Amino acid sequence: MPYFRYVAKDQEGKTVTATLEAKNKTSVVDLLRKRTLIVISVDETKEKAAKAPRSGSVKTDDLVIFSRQLATMVDSGIPLVQALDVLAEQIEKPFFKGVVINLRDDIETGSSLSDALGHHAKIFSNLFVNMVRAGESSGMLDDILERVAEYLEKASALQRKVKSSLVYPALVVSMAIIITSLLILKVVPTFKGIFDSLGGELPKLTQVLINFSDFCRAYFLHMIIGIVAFLVIYKKVTSTPKGRLKRDKVLLRLPIFGLLLRKVAIARFSRTLATLVKSGVPILNSLEIVASTSGNKVIEMAVDQVRNNIREGENIAEPLARSGVFPPMVTRMIQVGEQTGELEKMLSKIADFYEEQVDVAVGSLTSLIEPLIIVFLGVVVGGIVAAMFLPIFKITQML
């Protein structure tokens, strides 16, 4: 299709100049009028319209703001094309700005908002698209967009809590490994040279440490290659369904972290399903989305089995209980919700409860890990220092 360069005035009297791809001049004029622009001139040109960056990322906070602002404008009666036009002008990030412009262009050519969102699957999740589709069919697009924003906020908050609980331990353990490695690879060899010049028999602890230091220095490159090879193999294995299933089973069985991950998975499952059910998404579609967004292969398989059982005429609670993944309290509350017709309400209560449990678990985990890390540092670093100074104490006593 040819390109047309247009000059127009917006409602505030500002001059707008841009290039647009269209079938003919009439199509360009019609599109500009839909945007409530006053057309001054439209001329065919060989200059192509500026393209948005092809790659980039969009943060959850940006999607939340986008959803809320679009919901507000739709609720105010502003046409969808014009609302997206306004949002595109406000967005500063080039990639996301280009995405919103593409959404506007798709809608102008006759696509629905949900179909336009589906063209950007890496940005707008299956959950986002299906909820918008349900909002379009029910005439409640503004309410659905608000629910999407609330869901994204709560899901992001839950993710941040888990990550923040792991940042401190990971940072301290990393520093401990770095310090220990420097002591083993740099400091201990220096002391070894001093001990060799003095002669005599070294204490057993010191000799063991020196032997370990010699081994690490001799095979340092082999150890690095081994670690890299292990990580590559691990990534390759866990990229397969069987590998992910084995990994997730092991993670859920871990003494402390396993319980936390299980609570996070249940909270995410309940919140997602509650949001979809409340938005009017069919239950089978809802469970398919919940399975794909669970983040855990064990939960995903359990939910997929529930979908198959529902197709055969069963309810949700019984197959969930048979899976052995969900606690009895969860399955019984879901059963009560199905019987009373308040499934969404019960799922929201489950999500609230487990999100609070995650808060408590994160606090307990942090308070438990701190003394363990201190003990670890004391034993490892203190042991190395003691082993290095034992010969010096021995020499001092001899003198």
N, C-alpha and C positions, 0 to 999 in steps of 0.2 A: 504493500500500500504506500501511496505517496505521503510526503511530509508537508505540513503547512505551518507557516509562522504567522502567529496572530498577535494583534495589539488590542487590548480591551481595558475597560475601566471597571473596578469593583464597586461595591456599594458605598465605600468610603471615598471614592473619587480617585483612588490610586491607579496608576497605569500598570497593567500586567502584560508582560511580553514573554512568550514561550513558543516552543515548537511541539507540534502534535501530529501523531500518525493517524490518518483517517482515510475513508474511501474517497471523499470529495469535500468541496468547500461547504456544502450544505450540512454535511455531518458535523463538521467543525463548529459551524454556527449553532446548530442544535445543542451540541455538548456544552458550549460556552453559555448559552441561555439557561440551560439546566443548572449551571453553577451561579446563576443570577449575575452574570457579567454582561456589560454593555459592549458589544462588538464594534470596534473601530475599523479594523482591516484584517483580511485573511488572504495570504499569498502563498502559493506553492513554492517550496524551497528544496534544495538538495541536502540541506543541513539536517542531520538526524537529531531526534530528541535526545537530550542528555540522559544517559542510563545510570541507574543506581548501582552501587557496588554489588558485585555478584555474590560476595561472601561476607559474612559477619555474624554477630550474635546479638540477641536481644535479651536483656535481663528480665527477671520476673517482675521487678518493680516497675519497669517500663510497660509491661503488659497490663499490670494492675492499673496504672495511670491511664493507659489507652482505653481499657474497658470502662472505667468510671467516667471518663470524659465523654466517651461515645454514648454511654447510657444516659448521661445528663442531657446531651443534645437531642437524642432520639425522644426522650421523655418530653422535651420542650417543643417537639413538633418540627424540628429542623430536618429536612430531607437527608437521607443517608449519604448521598454523594457530596452534598455541601458540608455535612459534618466531617466526613473523611478529608475533604479539602482543607477545612480549618485545622484539623489535627495534624495534617502533613506540614502545614506552615509552622506549627508550634514545635514539632519534633526537631531536635538539633542533630541527632546522630544520623549520618547520611544513609546508612544501610536500612535502618528502620523507617526513615522518611521515604525511601524508595519503595519499600514494601507497602506502606500505606497508600502511596500514589498508585501503585499497581492494583491495590484493592479497589480504589476509586474508579480506575479505568475499567476494571472487570465488571463492576456494577453498572457503569454507564453503558456497557455493551450488552447488558441484559442478564448478567449472572446474579445469583443471590449472594448475600453476604457470606453464608456458610460455604457455598461453592468457592467463592473467592478466597476465603481463609484456607480452604483445603488445598489450594495451589501452593501454599507455603507451609507444608507439613513440618518442616524443621523448626518453625517459630510457633505456630499455633497447633497445639496438641490435638489428638483425636477427641479428647474430652471437650476442649474449647469449641471445636467445630460442631460436634453433636449437640452441645448445649445451645449454641446459637441457632442451629437448625430447628431444635425444639421451640426456641423462642420465636422464630419466624413463623412456624406453623400455628402456634398458639396466640400470636399477636402480643406477646409479652417480652419483646426483645430487650427493652430497657431493664426490666426486672432480672432477666436472665444474665445480662451483662454485669449487673451489680453482683449477682451470685457468683459469677465467674471470678470477679475481682476479689470477693470475700474468700472464695476457695483458694485462689492463688496466694493470697496474703497468709492464710492459716497454714497452707502447705509449705510455704517458704519459711515461715516462722518455726515450724517443726523441724525443718531441715537445718536451719541455722542453730537451733538448740543442740542438735546432735553433733554438728560440726564443731561448735564452740566447746563442747565437752571434751572433744578429742584433740583440740589444738594445743592446749597446755601440756598434756602428757606427751604428745608427739614431739613438741618442741624440746622439752626437757630430756626425753630419751635420746633425741638426735644430738643434743649438745653433749650428753654423757658419752655417746658412742664416739663423737669427734674427739673429745678430751682423752678418752681411753686410748683411741687409736694413736693420737699424738704421743702419749706417754709410752705406748708399746713400741712405736716405730722410730721415735726420735730421742726420747729421754733415756729409756732403758739402755739402748746401745752406748750412749755416752757414759753411763755408770759402768757398763760392762768393761769399757776400756780402762777406766780407773781401777776396777777390781783386778783386771788382768795384770796391770802394772804393779799392784801391791802383792799379788800372789796369795797363797793360802787357800784353804777350803772354804767355800761359800755356804751359808745356811741353805737348807733344802728349799725353803720358800723362794729365796732369791734365785737359786739355780733353776727352779721350775719356771720362774718368770722370764729369766734370760733365755732359756730354751724355747719358750713360747714366742718371745720376741724374734729370735733367730728364724724360727719357722715362718712367722708372718712376713718377715722381710724377704725371705727366700722365695716364698710362694705368693707374694702380694698380687702380682699380675694374674696368676692363676685363679686366685680367690675372686678378683674383680670380674674376670671372664665367667667364672662359675655363677656369680650372682646375676650378671646380665643374662646368661643363658637360662637360668631358672626363671627370671622374670618374663623372658620372651616365651618360654614354654608354658608358663602359668597363664599368660594372657591368651595364648593360642588355644589352650585347653578350655579355659573359662568362656571363650567366645562361642563354644558349641553348647547346645541345649543340655546335653548330658553333663558336661563340665560345669556349667552354671548350677545345675541341680545339685551336684555333689558339693560344690563350694557353699551354696546357700544352706544346705543341710548342716554342714560343719559349722557355719557361722551361727545358726540358730541354736546349736548345742553347746556353744561356748559358755563357760560358767557365769560370767558377769555380762559381757557384751551381748551374748545370745538373747538374754531376757530383754535387754534394752531394744535390740533390733526387732524382736517379736512384737513388743509394744508399739514401736514406730510403725511396723507393717500393718498392725490391726487398726491403729489410729488412721493411717492413710486410707486403708480399705473402707472403713466406716465413713470417713468424711467424703471420700470421692463418691461412693454409692449413694449416700444421703443427698449430696448435691445434684446428682444425675436424676434420681427418683423425684426429687422436689421439682426439678426443671421439666419433668414430663418426658424424659427419654425412656423408650421402652426398656423393660427389665433385661432382656437378653442383650441388647446393645450396651446397656449400662454395665453389665457384668463383663462383657468383652473388653470395654474400656478399662474397667477396674483391674482386670487381669493384666492388661498390657502396661498399666502404670503402677503396678504393685512394687516393682523394684526387687522382687524376690521370686525366684523360680518356683519355690515350694508353694508360696501363696498363689502364684499364677496358675499352677496345675490344679490346686484345690478349687479355685474359682472357675476354671474351665470345666471341671467335673460337675460343679454345681449347675453351670449352664446346660450341660448335657442332660442332667437329671430333670431340670425344669422343662426342657423340651419334651421329656417323657411324662410330664404331669405332676412332678413332685414340687414341693415348696422350697424355699431357700434354706431354712434352718436345719432340716434333717441331713442333707448332704454336707453342709458345713460341719455339723457335729461329727459325722462319720469320717471326715478328713483328718481329724486329730490335730489340726493346726490351730483351730480357734478354741479358746477356753469355754467351758460350759456357760458362764455368765453371758458371754457374747451371743452364743447360739440361742439361749433361752430368751434373751431380750429381743432378738430378731424374730423368734417364733411368736412372742407376744405382740410385736409390731405388726406381723402378718395377720394375726387373728383379729386384731382391733382396727386394722386399716390405717395404722399410724407407723408404718415402717420407717419413713423418713425421720420422724421424731425420735424413734428408738435408736436409729443409726447415729443421729446427731448426738444423743446422750452418750452412746458408746464412744464416739470420737472425742467428746469433751473429757470423758473420764480417762481415756488412755493418753490423751495429750497432757493431762495433769500428772498421770503416772510417769510419763516420759520426763516431765520437769523434775519430779522427785528422784527418779532413777539417775538422771544426769547429775543432780546435786550429790547424791550418794556416791556415784562413780568418781566424781571429782575429789570428794573428801577421802575416798578410799585409796585412790591412786597416788595422791600427794605423799603420804607417809611411805608408801611402797617405793616410790621413786627416790625419796630421801635415803631410805635404807639401802637401796641398790647403789646409789652414788657413794654412800659411806663405805659399803663393803668393797666395791670394785676399786674406786680411787684410793680409798684408805689402805686397801690391801697392797696395791702397787707401791704406794709411798712407804709403807711399812717394810715391804720386801727390799726396797732400795736402801733403806737406812739401817737395816739389821746388820750388814757387814761393817758399817761405819761405827755403830754402837760397839760391835765386837772389837774392832781395832782400838777404840777409845779405852775399853776396859783393859785390853792388853798393855796399852801404853801406861 
